[in-house]
Amino acid sequence: MPAAEFGRAYDAGLSVRGCMTRFGYTRVMVESALREAGTVMRPPGRAHAAPMSAEYAAQIRAVYDSGLRMRQTAEKIGCGLRAVTKGVTAGGAMRPPVRCRAADAGAGERSQPARVTRGAPALRCSGKGSLT
């Protein structure tokens, strides 16, 4: 059994299943050969992504904070929505989502939700198109 070959292939990124396919051995034989070669075994399952760097998260957050939506941020940076979500939430709380109110906005337009501050006087419509 070529333990050194298994070790080199596994260290180069090939999975145990990949070693089984490439060399034509069973799982038990591949795993015992890897242990014999002194190879440090990775956890089973899909490869785990490396953590996002603080600089990349800050770049994503800056683009998102400029007012773009998540999908627009992903397109501008050239990454996926998961990366945007991860980068934006790494910097703290997210902006509230933009809500569309059909009565307030024209066709295809979106309006920002009203922000309520505790203790602030309530705004009332005077009936003449202005708030008092």
C-alpha positions, 0 to 999 in steps of 0.5 A: 500500500503506497502510504506516502502517495496517499499522504501527498495526495491528501495533503494536496487537497484530495479527500479520502473518497478522492484517494479511494477513487484514484488509487482503487482502495477501500476507505479503511485501507486509505485511512490506515495508510494516511495514519501510517504516513503520519498525515493529520486528518481533516474533519469529515464533510465539506471543506470549511471556509476560512474566516473572513478577514476584517479588511474584507468585511470592512470593505463590504460594510462600506459598500453596503452602508453607501445605501446599496441593497445586499444584491447590489453590494454583491454585484459591485464587489463581485461576491455572493450574497452569503459573503455580503451577509457575513461581512455586513453582520460582522460590523454590527447591526444591519440597516432596517430593510427597505419597505415598499408602500404602494399607497406612498410610492409610485409604481416601481419606487420604494420608500424608506420606513418611518423612523420612530424615536422614543419621546419624540412628538408624534407627527400628524398630517395637517391635511394640506400635504405637510406634517405638523 
